[in-house]
Amino acid sequence: MLWTRCLVLLLCWGSTSGEQQADEARVESRRQRSPPPVEPLDFGFVPAAVYDTHAYYEPGAVGILFHVVHAFLYVIQPNSFPKDLIVKVIQQNMGGIKIEEWRTPENVVLLLQMIHYEVGFLICATIGVIFLILIPIIGMCFCVCRCCENCGGEMHQRQRKNIDCQRGFYTASLIATSIFIVLGVLIAYAANHNVSTHIKSTRRLINTNMRDLKTFANNTPAQIDYLTAQYTTAKNKVLSDLDNIGPLLGGRIQSQLEKEVVPSLDTALRMAGAMRETKEALENVNSSLDVLQEGTGMLQASLSGERASLSNTLSDPACTNGAVSHTCNTIRSTLSQLGINADFSTLPDVTRALENVNTVLKTDLSNIVQKGYSSFNDTPNLVKEQTKNIVSALPRVKVMLDKIGIEINSFSKMFPVEPSLVNFTIFLSDGQKKIESYYPQIDQMDFYRWVGCVAVLCMVVLVLAFNFLGLLCGTCGYDKQATPTTRGCLSNTGGTLLMAGVGFSFIFVWVLMGIVTTLFVVGGNVEKMMCEPLANRELFKIIDTPFLVHPAKKNFLPGLLFQNPNIDLTLGSMYRDCYENNGLYHSLQLETMFNINSFLNRTVYNRDLAKVLESVQVDLHDITLLEQAGRDSLIHFANSGVGNIDYEAYLAEVTKGVTLVDLLSFSTDLESQADQMPRGALENALKGHASSIRQIHREHVVPMEQAMSTLSQSIKQLQRMSSDLPVKVTNILSAIDAAEYLITHNASHVVKQETKGYTQSLVGYFKQYTEWVKNSLTSEVAQCKPISNIVDSMEIVACSFVIDSVNTFWFGLGGCCILLIPSIIFSIKLAKYYRRMDTEDVFEDSPYCDTLTRFPRASAPPSYADW
């Protein structure tokens, strides 16, 4: 139809392309380096359509009956769906085969295959037809036979000893058979009622499907407009990046160069810090050396005086006594330990090196390096100044981008979207009104159908009524004391009712069997040939068989929709896509019909924008990383003489102790030896000397030890920093020279490379847009769930509501027909036990031998030996 084709064309404008550009970008990125990730754009969410139809049916308790019927049909027809056979038959008959052409071997084989597939239905239908033909004949013969007092028509009952057992057996059998017939009636009535119950559900499905189709039609234009409007998001992002080309492109260039520049400046800055640390270390060495040299003289004088004084004390006559002389001699032998160990007077002076470093530090190397950082970090501003021509071209670029947007909008308006959808909506409204106009007729027809099915069931119910009434009257009126000829009226009525049920059974059963056979053949085949393959989607495979309709037309669906049967589109694939609620554009594979790629290559991927960016020229020669003063400062620092200091001599002295012996230990030992002497002046004098030695340690040794510690740390620091100092400075200058060479000589390559990456990022925004459009068309725009819902709703209505109910109806009714045969037999057999006979057997030893006297109207036939 016209509105269908228009709706198909509406969705074709947004196909994504640019695969060729994407491939070129990937190849170039492999040659250079992977470009930085493009900033993701937020295009929001496409307005979603909410569909109301829930194409799902749960039959409830009656579903058990449906499953039983399905199992019964599977027993009758266990063969799998004959897809290949049906395809062959369709292809054979497409050209119009005449009757005589069926005699060809190929067609005979097809016919035999069809018969083989339908053998179960043919056997059952044959049995039904035989039943339909024989029952009236048997009924007529039965009537004639009974009129001739045969076939149970003789009003005489022979008396046997097991007569009660036979009556009980026939009664129980008839009751059981009747109960099963009642179950069949209930099954058939439930199936009949199920159809009427779900008529309203059918209306609900129709209304919701129509409403979903209207939602689909009304929502699609808004979704398409949203897709076209989101081009503005990509366009504004491109314009924003072009307006900030200085920071963005300059930042990219700076990021590429800083791998070489920043490390070299960092090493120069660290060397500036090393200069200051060297000055501090030299000053510490100089001051510590002054302290140690001055302290050495004072300590030498103090120890010499204390040693002479202690020697005079030990010369006291009291030390000559035998008990004390040994201790005095021991103390006298240790006096030589009171002397200086380290000699700092011979250490070289570092004043010259300190003066050289101070001279170097007059040039602020840190400030010079910071200027290098600032100069390099000013790259974005430098690029901004040198790309003013790009910024000035923004109005022209904006015009180009606006033109692209106009072309996209124009392309989307090429097809009559809104008029087509308005016509489609009107068509749906008119169609719904027409369908609703049939609702009264459908209700009336359903009522007639319901009444007809109930009337058919009433035939069975009538027979059941006679059976149960006959059983009730016969059982209640049966008298064991009465003879067959003397049975009461109630008992006789029961037998008559049973025979009436037999008569109505013969009248109705063949009609019922005709109905059952017809419904069985139709409903069973529809279930096996339509509903089952529709449920497992095997039916789609037949429709989707290539060249099914015509040898020159490959696919049926695209030939019907687009008059192009060579498109690889099948009904099954379309149904699956719509069932997953994908977009109609993807489901119908509309990308195969329209060359959208060339359109997008000509519009979105505009090469004029690339030409504008190709004119970018950036000159970085003005960037200076390290001024000449900074270079001279590094060279002078390397030649300052810090590396010529005799660090080994310093370390050799600072590792020695200040004195030959630990004065604290010496004073402690002196006190302990004084305690061994008798109390008196000598003991007090020795303890006074010990106190004097401690005071010398506090006043002279402790400050010298602190100065030695400072001197040791400073010397080690200087030794570490001055190690290979000229080589370090040379490496720093070489790294800076290399970075400056990169900036001045290879900057054009870096600028070209980063400009290309910047251009690719701009193109990446359009690629994001087209990819987003593609994904949206695939899964969000014109979601075709209503189409699959229509198929599922048709399956529910036709198969679940109608066919399953029809099959359950004939299944229950057919069971009743089959069971009516044993019901007839049991009723005929049982009726003789309730009806009043004309004659009866007489036995001499019978307690009822006086029956002629008690019941004069009865007569006995002649006796025979075999009775």
Secondary structure, DSSP 8 states (H G I E B T S, - for coil): -HHHHHHHHHTTTT----HHHHHHHHHHHHHS---------------------------TTHHHHHHHHHHHHHHH--S---HHHHHHHHHHHTT---GGGGGSHHHHHHHHHHHHHTHHHHHHHHHHHHHHHHHHHHHHHHHHHHHTT-TT-SSEE---TTHHHHHHHHHHHHHHHHHHHHHHHHHHHHHHHHHHHTHHHHHHHHHHHHHHHHHHHHHHHHHHHHHHHTHHHHHHHHHHHHHTHHHHHHHHHHHHHHHHHHHHHHHHHHHHHHHHHHHHHHHHHHHHHHHHHHHHHHHHHHHHHHHHHHHHHHTSGGGGSHHHHHHHHHHHHTGGGSSB----TTS---HHHHHHHHHHHTS-HHHHHHHHHHHHHTHHHHHHHHTHHHHHTHHHHHHHHHHHHHHHHHHHTSS-HHHHHHHHHHHHHHHHHHHHHTHHHHHHHHHHHHHHHHHHHHHHHHHHHHHHHHHHHHHHH--TTS-TTS--HHHHHHHHHHHHHHHHHHHHHHHHHHHHHHHHHHHHHHIIIIIHHHHTTHHHHHHT-TTSSBTTB--HHHHHHHS-TTS---HHHHHHHHHTT-BHHHHTTGGGTS-HHHHHHHTTS-HHHHHHHHT-----TT--SS-HHHHHHHHHHHTSSGGGS-HHHHHHHHTS-SBSS-HHHHHHHHHHHHHTS-SSHHHHHHHHHHHHHHHHIIIIIHHHHHHHHHHHHHHHHHHHHHTTHHHHHHHHHHHHHHHHHHHHHSHHHHHHHHHHHHHHHHHHHHHHHHHHHHHHHHHTTTB-HHHHHHHHHHHIIIIIIIIHHHHHHHHHHHHHHHHHHHHHHHHHHHHTTTS--SEE---TTSTTTTHHHH-TT-B-----TT-
